Amino acid sequence: MLRTSAGIRAICGQSRGRCHVHQKSRGAGGDASRSRSPHRPVAWRTEADPDDAVPQPPRFRPKRTPGIQPPLNAAQSPGDIFSKFFDDEVLKCLCENTNKNAAKKKEKGKTFAWKEITSEELQKYLGLLLYMEVCNFPKMVDIWRSNTIFHLPFPATVMSKDRFMAINSNLHISDPEEDVAYGKKKGTEDYDTFHQVRPLLEMLRSRCMSNYHPKQHISVEERMVAKPTKWGLKNFVLADVNGYIIDFKLYTGKSKFPTSEKGLSFDVVTSLVDKDSLGSGYIVYCDNFYTSPGFFQHLKKQGFGACGTYREGRLGVPSSQENALHKRSPRGSIRWIRDGDLLFVKWVDSREVAICTTVHPVYSGDTVLRWQKNEDGHFESVSVPRPTAVTEYNKYMGGVDTSDQMLGTNSVLCKTKRLNMIVFQHLLDIAVTNSFILHKELCISKQQKHKTRQAFQEELAAHLVGVCLDGKPEFPSQGHFPVPTSTRDMGKSTPWKCQQCNVGLCLQLERNCFLEFHQRPKMSGLA
């Protein structure tokens, strides 16, 4: 759904029917300063007025052929696709630094059972994390509970609870020896909040970009990863319309992020929308956190188009009240002002929408059905006009939202106070989600039915722990063995009993009470 803004407001002058603003950039989005033109503000126009200055769409020249990149464009299983993100280099980095971290803790006198982790065991650890997502228990250790109707016998066949928790507490991404030297920079401008996760973060960013090249329409947005008291961890994301995360930048209030005088939002997007890696001719969709005339003009010079909602009061946008929308404007009313390549459009839906674009005309005949009360007081479906920019925004801005929904549906984010673990879990989520989207794209290209997100993750989890998803697992015996009863009771009852249940049970060819008893559901503790 389109994110709406409350309106627009700035100073504009009139000259040849165009809106003029000074473009001295400053602030969060490279916004222009307020105009001091003595001319009266230009009037807002309607969809019936001709727009004779529609800019030519940018010529699309991608750096690579858009879509899945070789060798991933061949048929692949979930495990094969995921291995293009968490490959041997990534697994080796995690294993080496985890082992170093455990050894360092032992040198400091901490006592815990530890043996060096291997790539195979690390994959089992990752597989159990994905298994936990599907089971969705409140606590990580709940999948090892016993003596309860919620007991799951499978996880213990992969790894013991103690071993899993040992790996989880010692998991380390950066070199512990380098951490000591880097820790001395804390409090200086050179300190990087994410230095302990930087190796994996950069490796995963590289793999996200190399495995897939986006189509022409891309979107930028921020998402809140976690909200602990100590951090407000955000991820600025560049996504394809299908939800694939092409690139991302993590940020906290204490992050070291190169910012210019144009502000954080300007610098974040310009670092993500990189002409050298993407090519030119892309159309970037964004929400009102990023949209500003200065930023859109910068993208235009770089060979990119732009479209996004904008905030009321942002510098550099029209503030004219002549022929403007008002509270009683009927649904579907359109007003617009063009300032060179910048088109500002306002539209009445359930509330007022304000949007700016450098690539779209005002109105192309698009309509949308809305429920509206008639004179008799009854609701009826009516067709109302919709600006072209709003139609295209709703169509292409959904990439990040699609990714958000997939990440939220099956997230490995477990409760933890460690920033590096929160980031690690989020990076794992990105790798799994991107893998699933690539699976969908492959199936679409071959006109095959794709798996659901859950089915994909279940098969991936089974691959990582080294079992067949459809096979019935063999669980170790829980101690229910037949043993002889005491000799003094031999003549009074059956000579056999269950060792664990301590119940006398006959064990004969024609009558196997032992088997029947243990196949019955047990509801101990109930009245």
C-alpha positions as CSV (number, residue, x, y, z in Angstrom):
1,M,0.0,0.0,0.0
2,L,1.2,3.5,-0.8
3,R,2.7,5.4,2.0
4,T,1.0,8.8,2.0
5,S,2.3,12.2,3.1
6,A,0.3,15.0,4.7
7,G,1.1,17.5,2.0
8,I,3.9,19.8,0.7
9,R,5.1,23.3,1.6
10,A,7.9,25.6,0.3
11,I,8.3,28.9,-1.5
12,C,7.9,29.0,-5.3
13,G,8.0,31.7,-7.9
14,Q,6.2,32.0,-11.2
15,S,8.0,32.3,-14.5
16,R,6.7,31.0,-17.8
17,G,4.3,28.7,-15.9
18,R,7.2,26.9,-14.1
19,C,7.9,26.7,-10.4
20,H,11.4,28.0,-9.5
21,V,13.3,27.1,-6.3
22,H,16.8,27.8,-5.2
23,Q,18.9,24.6,-5.0
24,K,21.4,25.3,-2.3
25,S,21.6,21.8,-0.8
26,R,21.6,21.1,2.9
27,G,19.9,18.9,5.4
28,A,18.9,15.3,5.4
29,G,18.2,14.9,1.7
30,G,20.2,17.6,0.0
31,D,17.1,19.9,0.2
32,A,17.0,23.3,-1.4
33,S,16.8,26.4,0.7
34,R,13.7,28.5,0.7
35,S,13.1,30.8,-2.3
36,R,12.7,34.5,-1.8
37,S,11.2,35.2,-5.2
38,P,9.0,38.3,-5.2
39,H,6.6,36.6,-7.7
40,R,3.4,35.0,-6.5
41,P,3.4,31.2,-6.2
42,V,2.4,29.3,-9.4
43,A,-1.0,27.8,-9.4
44,W,-1.6,24.0,-9.1
45,R,-2.9,22.5,-12.3
46,T,-5.4,19.6,-12.8
47,E,-5.2,16.4,-14.9
48,A,-7.1,18.2,-17.7
49,D,-4.3,20.7,-18.2
50,P,-1.7,19.7,-20.7
51,D,1.8,18.7,-19.5
52,D,4.1,19.6,-22.4
53,A,7.4,19.0,-20.7
54,V,7.3,15.3,-19.9
55,P,10.9,14.1,-19.7
56,Q,12.2,11.2,-21.8
57,P,12.6,8.0,-19.8
58,P,16.2,7.1,-19.0
59,R,17.8,4.6,-21.4
60,F,18.3,1.3,-19.5
61,R,21.9,0.2,-19.6
62,P,22.5,-2.4,-16.9
63,K,26.1,-3.5,-16.1
64,R,25.1,-7.2,-16.5
65,T,22.1,-9.0,-17.9
66,P,19.3,-8.6,-15.3
67,G,18.3,-11.7,-13.4
68,I,20.0,-14.7,-11.9
69,Q,23.7,-14.9,-12.8
70,P,25.6,-18.0,-13.9
71,P,26.1,-20.7,-12.7
72,L,23.0,-20.3,-10.6
73,N,20.7,-20.0,-13.6
74,A,20.7,-23.8,-13.9
75,A,18.3,-26.0,-11.9
76,Q,19.3,-25.9,-8.2
77,S,18.1,-27.4,-5.0
78,P,17.5,-25.2,-1.9
79,G,20.8,-26.4,-0.4
80,D,22.7,-25.6,-3.6
81,I,21.3,-22.1,-3.9
82,F,22.0,-21.3,-0.2
83,S,25.6,-22.5,-0.6
84,K,26.2,-19.6,-3.0
85,F,25.7,-17.3,0.0
86,F,27.1,-19.4,2.8
87,D,29.9,-21.0,0.8
88,D,33.2,-22.6,1.9
89,E,34.9,-19.3,2.5
90,V,32.1,-18.1,4.8
91,L,32.0,-21.4,6.7
92,K,35.8,-21.4,7.1
93,C,35.8,-17.9,8.4
94,L,33.1,-18.7,11.0
95,C,34.8,-21.9,12.1
96,E,38.3,-20.5,12.5
97,N,37.2,-17.5,14.5
98,T,34.7,-19.5,16.6
99,N,37.5,-21.9,17.6
100,K,39.9,-19.0,18.3
101,N,37.2,-17.4,20.5
102,A,36.6,-20.6,22.5
103,A,40.3,-21.1,23.0
104,K,40.7,-17.5,24.2
105,K,37.9,-18.0,26.7
106,K,39.6,-21.1,28.1
107,E,42.9,-19.3,28.4
108,K,41.1,-16.8,30.6
109,G,40.0,-19.6,32.9
110,K,36.4,-20.2,31.8
111,T,35.4,-23.9,32.1
112,F,33.2,-25.4,29.5
113,A,33.3,-28.5,27.3
114,W,34.6,-27.7,23.8
115,K,35.9,-29.4,20.8
116,E,36.8,-27.6,17.6
117,I,33.9,-27.0,15.3
118,T,34.1,-28.1,11.7
119,S,32.2,-26.8,8.6
120,E,30.0,-29.9,8.6
121,E,29.0,-29.3,12.3
122,L,28.5,-25.5,11.6
123,Q,26.0,-26.4,8.9
124,K,24.1,-28.6,11.3
125,Y,24.0,-25.6,13.7
126,L,22.6,-23.4,10.9
127,G,20.1,-26.1,10.0
128,L,18.8,-26.3,13.6
129,L,18.4,-22.5,13.6
130,L,16.2,-22.8,10.6
131,Y,14.4,-25.8,12.2
132,M,13.6,-23.6,15.2
133,E,12.1,-21.0,12.9
134,V,9.6,-23.5,11.5
135,C,8.8,-24.9,15.0
136,N,8.6,-21.4,16.4
137,F,9.0,-22.2,20.1
138,P,9.4,-19.2,22.5
139,K,12.9,-20.3,23.6
140,M,15.8,-21.7,21.7
141,V,16.3,-24.6,24.1
142,D,12.6,-25.7,23.9
143,I,13.2,-28.1,21.0
144,W,15.2,-30.3,23.4
145,R,12.5,-30.5,26.1
146,S,11.7,-34.0,27.2
147,N,8.9,-35.5,29.5
148,T,6.3,-33.3,27.9
149,I,3.7,-33.6,25.2
150,F,5.8,-30.9,23.3
151,H,8.8,-33.1,23.2
152,L,10.6,-33.2,19.8
153,P,12.9,-36.2,19.5
154,F,14.6,-35.2,16.2
155,P,16.9,-32.3,17.3
156,A,18.8,-34.5,19.8
157,T,19.7,-36.8,16.9
158,V,21.5,-33.9,15.2
159,M,23.2,-32.3,18.2
160,S,22.9,-32.2,21.9
161,K,21.5,-29.1,23.6
162,D,24.8,-28.5,25.5
163,R,26.8,-28.7,22.3
164,F,24.4,-26.3,20.4
165,M,24.5,-23.8,23.2
166,A,28.3,-24.0,23.4
167,I,28.6,-23.2,19.7
168,N,26.0,-20.5,20.1
169,S,27.8,-18.7,22.9
170,N,31.3,-19.0,21.3
171,L,30.2,-18.1,17.7
172,H,32.5,-15.4,16.5
173,I,32.8,-13.7,13.1
174,S,35.9,-11.6,13.3
175,D,39.4,-12.6,14.5
176,P,39.5,-12.3,18.3
177,E,43.1,-11.2,18.2
178,E,42.3,-8.3,15.9
179,D,39.3,-7.4,18.2
180,V,41.7,-6.6,21.0
181,A,43.7,-4.2,18.9
182,Y,40.6,-2.7,17.4
183,G,38.9,-2.2,20.8
184,K,41.5,0.4,21.6
185,K,39.9,2.7,19.0
186,K,36.6,2.8,20.9
187,G,35.5,6.4,21.4
188,T,37.5,7.6,18.3
189,E,36.2,8.4,14.8
190,D,37.9,5.3,13.5
191,Y,35.9,2.9,15.6
192,D,33.4,0.7,13.7
193,T,30.4,-0.5,15.7
194,F,30.1,-3.5,13.4
195,H,33.8,-4.5,13.3
196,Q,33.0,-7.9,14.9
197,V,30.5,-8.8,12.1
198,R,32.2,-6.9,9.3
199,P,33.8,-10.0,7.6
200,L,30.5,-11.8,7.2
201,L,28.6,-8.6,6.4
202,E,30.9,-7.7,3.5
203,M,31.1,-11.3,2.2
204,L,27.3,-11.6,2.2
205,R,26.9,-8.2,0.5
206,S,29.3,-9.3,-2.2
207,R,27.4,-12.5,-2.8
208,C,24.0,-10.8,-2.9
209,M,25.2,-8.6,-5.7
210,S,27.1,-11.3,-7.6
211,N,24.3,-13.9,-7.6
212,Y,21.6,-11.6,-9.1
213,H,21.4,-8.4,-11.1
214,P,18.3,-6.3,-10.7
215,K,15.7,-5.4,-13.3
216,Q,15.1,-1.7,-14.1
217,H,12.7,-0.9,-11.2
218,I,14.4,-0.9,-7.8
219,S,13.4,0.4,-4.4
220,V,15.2,1.8,-1.3
221,E,13.9,1.7,2.3
222,E,15.0,1.4,5.8
223,R,13.9,-1.4,8.1
224,M,14.3,-1.8,11.9
225,V,16.2,-5.0,12.6
226,A,15.9,-5.0,16.4
227,K,14.8,-2.7,19.1
228,P,16.9,-3.4,22.2
229,T,17.4,-0.7,24.7
230,K,21.1,-0.3,23.8
231,W,20.8,-0.1,20.0
232,G,18.3,1.0,17.4
233,L,19.6,-1.2,14.6
234,K,18.5,-0.2,11.1
235,N,19.2,-1.8,7.7
236,F,19.0,0.4,4.7
237,V,18.0,-1.9,1.8
238,L,18.2,-1.8,-2.0
239,A,15.7,-4.3,-3.4
240,D,14.4,-5.6,-6.7
241,V,10.7,-5.6,-7.3
242,N,10.6,-9.3,-6.5
243,G,11.9,-8.7,-3.0
244,Y,15.5,-9.8,-3.6
245,I,17.9,-7.7,-1.5
246,I,20.6,-6.5,-3.8
247,D,22.6,-4.5,-1.3
248,F,22.3,-3.1,2.2
249,K,23.9,-0.9,4.8
250,L,23.6,-1.5,8.5
251,Y,23.4,1.5,10.8
252,T,23.0,2.4,14.5
253,G,23.2,5.8,16.1
254,K,26.8,5.0,17.0
255,S,27.7,3.6,13.6
256,K,30.6,4.9,11.7
257,F,29.0,6.0,8.4
258,P,30.5,8.5,6.0
259,T,28.1,11.4,5.9
260,S,28.4,14.6,3.9
261,E,26.7,17.9,4.5
262,K,23.7,16.6,2.5
263,G,22.7,14.3,5.3
264,L,22.4,10.6,6.1
265,S,19.5,9.7,3.8
266,F,21.2,11.2,0.8
267,D,24.5,9.5,1.5
268,V,22.9,6.1,2.2
269,V,21.0,5.9,-1.0
270,T,23.8,7.3,-3.2
271,S,26.1,4.5,-1.7
272,L,23.5,1.8,-2.5
273,V,22.5,3.1,-6.0
274,D,25.9,2.8,-7.5
275,K,26.3,3.4,-11.2
276,D,29.6,1.4,-11.4
277,S,28.0,-1.8,-10.1
278,L,24.4,-1.4,-11.4
279,G,24.8,0.5,-14.7
280,S,22.4,3.3,-15.6
281,G,18.8,3.9,-16.5
282,Y,17.4,2.4,-13.3
283,I,14.3,4.0,-11.7
284,V,14.6,4.3,-8.0
285,Y,11.4,4.2,-5.8
286,C,11.6,5.5,-2.2
287,D,9.5,6.8,0.6
288,N,9.4,10.3,2.1
289,F,12.4,9.8,4.3
290,Y,14.6,10.0,1.2
291,T,12.6,12.1,-1.3
292,S,13.8,15.7,-1.9
293,P,14.3,17.8,-5.1
294,G,18.1,17.9,-4.6
295,F,18.4,14.2,-4.2
296,F,16.2,13.5,-7.3
297,Q,18.2,15.9,-9.4
298,H,21.4,14.2,-8.3
299,L,20.0,10.8,-9.4
300,K,19.0,12.4,-12.7
301,K,22.5,13.6,-13.4
302,Q,23.8,10.0,-12.6
303,G,21.5,8.6,-15.3
304,F,18.8,7.3,-12.9
305,G,15.1,8.1,-12.7
306,A,13.3,8.6,-9.3
307,C,9.9,8.5,-7.8
308,G,8.8,8.8,-4.2
309,T,6.4,10.3,-1.7
310,Y,7.5,13.4,0.1
311,R,6.9,15.2,3.4
312,E,5.0,18.4,4.0
313,G,7.5,21.2,4.8
314,R,10.5,19.7,3.1
315,L,12.5,22.4,1.5
316,G,12.4,22.8,-2.3
317,V,8.9,21.6,-3.0
318,P,5.8,23.8,-4.0
319,S,3.8,25.4,-1.3
320,S,1.3,27.3,-3.5
321,Q,-2.3,27.4,-2.3
322,E,-3.7,28.7,-5.6
323,N,-6.0,26.0,-6.9
324,A,-4.7,23.6,-4.3
325,L,-6.5,20.6,-2.9
326,H,-8.6,21.2,0.2
327,K,-10.5,19.1,2.8
328,R,-13.7,18.9,0.6
329,S,-11.9,18.0,-2.6
330,P,-13.6,14.8,-4.0
331,R,-11.8,11.5,-4.1
332,G,-9.7,11.2,-7.2
333,S,-8.9,14.9,-7.5
334,I,-5.4,15.6,-9.0
335,R,-3.2,18.6,-8.8
336,W,0.3,19.0,-10.2
337,I,3.2,21.5,-10.7
338,R,6.2,20.8,-12.9
339,D,9.6,22.3,-12.2
340,G,11.8,21.2,-15.1
341,D,12.4,17.5,-14.7
342,L,10.6,17.4,-11.3
343,L,6.9,16.7,-11.3
344,F,5.1,17.3,-8.0
345,V,1.6,15.6,-7.8
346,K,-1.0,15.6,-5.1
347,W,-4.0,13.2,-5.2
348,V,-7.0,12.6,-2.9
349,D,-7.5,9.0,-2.0
350,S,-8.7,8.1,1.6
351,R,-6.3,10.9,2.5
352,E,-4.0,13.2,0.5
353,V,-1.0,11.7,-1.2
354,A,2.0,13.8,-2.3
355,I,4.5,12.3,-4.7
356,C,7.4,13.5,-6.8
357,T,8.8,11.9,-9.9
358,T,11.4,12.6,-12.7
359,V,10.1,10.0,-15.1
360,H,6.3,9.9,-15.2
361,P,3.6,12.0,-16.9
362,V,0.8,13.5,-14.7
363,Y,-2.0,11.3,-15.8
364,S,-2.3,8.4,-18.4
365,G,-5.9,7.5,-17.9
366,D,-5.3,5.1,-14.9
367,T,-8.3,4.5,-12.7
368,V,-8.9,2.6,-9.5
369,L,-12.0,1.2,-7.9
370,R,-13.0,2.6,-4.5
371,W,-16.1,2.2,-2.3
372,Q,-18.0,5.5,-2.0
373,K,-21.3,6.5,-0.3
374,N,-24.0,7.7,-2.8
375,E,-26.8,10.1,-2.2
376,D,-29.0,7.3,-0.8
377,G,-26.4,6.6,1.9
378,H,-25.4,3.3,0.4
379,F,-21.8,2.3,-0.6
380,E,-21.1,1.7,-4.2
381,S,-17.9,0.8,-6.2
382,V,-16.8,3.8,-8.3
383,S,-13.9,4.3,-10.6
384,V,-11.7,7.3,-9.7
385,P,-8.7,8.6,-11.7
386,R,-5.2,7.9,-10.3
387,P,-2.0,9.7,-11.2
388,T,0.6,7.6,-13.2
389,A,3.3,8.1,-10.6
390,V,1.0,6.7,-7.9
391,T,0.2,3.6,-10.0
392,E,3.9,3.0,-10.7
393,Y,4.9,3.6,-7.1
394,N,2.4,1.0,-5.8
395,K,3.6,-1.4,-8.5
396,Y,7.3,-1.2,-7.9
397,M,7.8,0.0,-4.3
398,G,6.6,-3.4,-3.0
399,G,10.1,-5.0,-3.3
400,V,11.3,-4.1,0.1
401,D,7.8,-4.8,1.6
402,T,7.9,-8.3,0.0
403,S,11.3,-8.9,1.5
404,D,10.1,-7.6,4.9
405,Q,7.1,-10.0,4.9
406,M,9.4,-13.0,4.0
407,L,11.9,-12.1,6.7
408,G,9.2,-11.6,9.3
409,T,7.4,-14.9,8.5
410,N,10.4,-17.1,9.2
411,S,13.0,-15.2,11.2
412,V,15.8,-16.7,13.2
413,L,16.0,-13.6,15.5
414,C,16.2,-15.2,19.0
415,K,16.3,-13.1,22.1
416,T,19.9,-12.0,22.8
417,K,21.8,-9.1,24.2
418,R,24.7,-9.5,21.8
419,L,24.8,-7.1,18.9
420,N,26.9,-9.4,16.8
421,M,24.5,-12.3,17.3
422,I,21.5,-10.1,16.3
423,V,23.4,-9.1,13.1
424,F,24.5,-12.7,12.4
425,Q,20.9,-13.9,12.7
426,H,19.7,-11.1,10.4
427,L,22.3,-11.9,7.8
428,L,21.3,-15.5,7.9
429,D,17.7,-14.4,7.3
430,I,18.8,-12.4,4.3
431,A,20.7,-15.3,2.8
432,V,17.7,-17.7,3.2
433,T,15.2,-15.2,1.9
434,N,17.3,-14.3,-1.1
435,S,17.9,-18.0,-1.8
436,F,14.1,-18.6,-1.8
437,I,13.5,-15.7,-4.2
438,L,16.1,-17.1,-6.6
439,H,14.3,-20.5,-6.3
440,K,11.1,-18.8,-7.3
441,E,12.8,-17.0,-10.2
442,L,14.3,-20.3,-11.5
443,C,10.9,-22.0,-11.3
444,I,9.1,-19.1,-13.1
445,S,11.7,-19.2,-15.9
446,K,11.1,-23.0,-16.4
447,Q,7.3,-22.6,-15.9
448,Q,7.4,-24.8,-12.9
449,K,5.5,-24.5,-9.6
450,H,7.7,-23.2,-6.9
451,K,7.8,-24.3,-3.3
452,T,6.3,-22.2,-0.5
453,R,8.6,-20.3,1.8
454,Q,8.1,-22.9,4.6
455,A,8.6,-25.9,2.3
456,F,11.8,-24.3,1.0
457,Q,13.1,-23.7,4.4
458,E,12.2,-27.2,5.7
459,E,14.1,-28.7,2.8
460,L,17.0,-26.4,3.3
461,A,17.1,-27.3,7.1
462,A,17.1,-31.0,6.3
463,H,20.0,-30.5,3.8
464,L,22.1,-28.6,6.3
465,V,21.6,-31.2,9.1
466,G,22.3,-34.0,6.7
467,V,19.0,-35.9,6.5
468,C,16.3,-36.6,4.0
469,L,13.2,-34.4,4.5
470,D,10.7,-37.1,3.5
471,G,12.4,-40.0,5.3
472,K,11.2,-41.1,8.7
473,P,14.0,-40.5,11.2
474,E,15.2,-43.2,13.4
475,F,15.3,-42.1,17.0
476,P,17.4,-43.7,19.7
477,S,15.6,-45.8,22.3
478,Q,14.4,-43.9,25.3
479,G,15.3,-46.8,27.8
480,H,12.1,-48.8,27.4
481,F,13.7,-52.3,27.5
482,P,12.1,-55.5,28.7
483,V,13.9,-56.9,31.8
484,P,13.1,-59.9,34.1
485,T,10.9,-59.2,37.1
486,S,12.2,-60.3,40.5
487,T,12.3,-64.0,41.2
488,R,9.8,-63.8,44.1
489,D,7.1,-62.4,41.7
490,M,7.8,-64.9,39.0
491,G,4.9,-67.2,39.9
492,K,2.4,-64.3,40.4
493,S,2.7,-62.3,37.2
494,T,4.5,-62.0,33.9
495,P,8.2,-62.7,34.1
496,W,8.9,-59.4,32.1
497,K,8.6,-55.7,32.9
498,C,9.6,-52.4,31.3
499,Q,12.9,-51.2,32.8
500,Q,11.9,-47.5,32.6
501,C,8.2,-47.7,33.3
502,N,8.6,-50.5,35.9
503,V,5.3,-52.1,34.7
504,G,4.9,-55.8,34.3
505,L,4.1,-56.7,30.7
506,C,3.8,-60.0,29.0
507,L,6.0,-60.7,26.0
508,Q,4.7,-63.6,23.9
509,L,4.4,-64.4,20.3
510,E,0.6,-64.5,20.3
511,R,0.3,-61.6,22.8
512,N,2.7,-58.7,23.0
513,C,1.5,-56.5,25.8
514,F,4.9,-54.8,25.9
515,L,4.5,-53.4,22.4
516,E,0.8,-52.4,22.8
517,F,1.5,-50.6,26.1
518,H,4.3,-48.4,24.5
519,Q,2.3,-47.6,21.4
520,R,-0.5,-46.0,23.6
521,P,-0.3,-42.2,24.0
522,K,0.8,-41.4,27.6
523,M,-1.0,-38.5,29.4
524,S,0.9,-38.7,32.7
525,G,0.1,-35.9,35.2
526,L,-3.6,-35.6,34.1
527,A,-6.5,-36.4,36.4
